[in-house]
Amino acid sequence: MNKPIVGQSMSLDTISAKASFQTTQSQYRRNILSWGFIESWGRGIDKIMTGMEAASLPPPKFEYDCGGIRVTFYRNPDLQSHSGESSGESSGEILELMRQHPNITAAQLAKQLGLTERAIEKRISKLRHEKFIDRIGPNKGGHWVVLRGQTDK
């Protein structure tokens, strides 16, 4: 049996171009399956492109790298700035909740504020480092003391 050879017309550009991709789909299927790169042929690239478009994100970048394809996804730039903007606000909410409920846990704070436990733990660590709060007693059975911070919202 002869090994299939990828023709010059088969490049990453043709993979991402839907029309040319569909015209050479059977050739790709034969080659990629016979080389053992995939177990079955699906519509992964089309699903990726459709998903990125539906999320209003830029299309991913496809690159040939070390005998494979590297796909770079780009995130929404608004997510980074939104996260930073709410950090100070949620720290104030954490202080207020700790003042009202000294025995509150990170899990309870996360649920109440709609953040992940890890995000709460990071903010608590920062608040402790900046001497806004202190923990009296062990993690289980101890309580929070708010040392400083605004009491008015």
HELIX and SHEET records of a PDB file:
HELIX    1   1 LEU A   12  SER A   16  1                                   5    
HELIX    2   2 LYS A   18  THR A   23  1                                   6    
HELIX    3   3 GLN A   25  SER A   34  1                                  10    
HELIX    4   4 GLY A   44  ALA A   54  1                                  11    
HELIX    5   5 PRO A   77  GLN A  100  1                                  24    
HELIX    6   6 ALA A  106  LEU A  113  1                                   8    
HELIX    7   7 GLU A  117  HIS A  129  1                                  13    
SHEET    1   A 2 LYS A  61  ASP A  65  0                                        
SHEET    2   A 2 GLY A  68  THR A  72 -1                                        
SHEET    1   B 2 ILE A 133  ILE A 136  0                                        
SHEET    2   B 2 HIS A 143  VAL A 146 -1                                        
END                                                                             
